[in-house]
């Protein structure tokens, strides 16, 4: 009977995930790595473990989250080569150092990295989505595909075939829009440009907007710079956290290709 190899659910860029990868590699354990996008990982990881953090290792039908618990499980699975000293005092020292790096130093390193990285929006998006496009790069920055000819159209809310979610990032609003099918994404990527978003969301007309295509998950991400002023606490908007912005965008009436409405959950009847 063949045993399935362990599966490591991971972020590509994370010291906690790298810790788990190092342990698997050092022990020579053949495994499968499945990468998730930060933010979009939450539903899957919650379903698997009841919490939101990666890495997660699935081995022999057991699901383990937290890099320290993963290493403990790997030590039982394959004791040699050992990852911790055999001497009790040295082992306690190693565990204390591990706890210090995980709980004290690690979060500050991550915070410092994000502080420097996230303002460089194009680079950050390219780094975190590396490998999710068909050619292994972030697709579409600086290039807009032509709007495909998909036949007759109907005036309907944009959200008829597309989903959206939005929220606040400091004083900026973040909007994600996704398609259910590949042909829907191709149309959405060509249709929903920055200029079109400004037309559909008039409050953003004079603001800087960054657009990030994520073809691997059929999604577009928009960051509307300064829409929320200095942030939630000082915003005078009715929706200070921009939680309803995505649904407002979905409500906007546009010319939608009928070909994209075949399996849309809320397609309106013909009139």
Secondary structure, DSSP 8 states (H G I E B T S, - for coil): -----EEEEE-SS-HHHHHHHHHHHHTT--EEEEE--TTTTHHHHHHHHSS--S-EEEETTEEEESHHHHHHHHHHH--SS-SS-SSHHHHHHHHHHHHHIIIIIHHHHHHHHHHHHTTSHHHHHHHHTTT-STTSS---TT--------S-EEEEEGGGTEEEEEEEETTEEEEEEEESSHHHHHHHHHH--HHHHHHH-GGGTTS-EEEEEEGGGTEEEEEETTTTTT-GGG--STTTT-TTHHHHHHHSEEEEEGGGGTT-TT-----
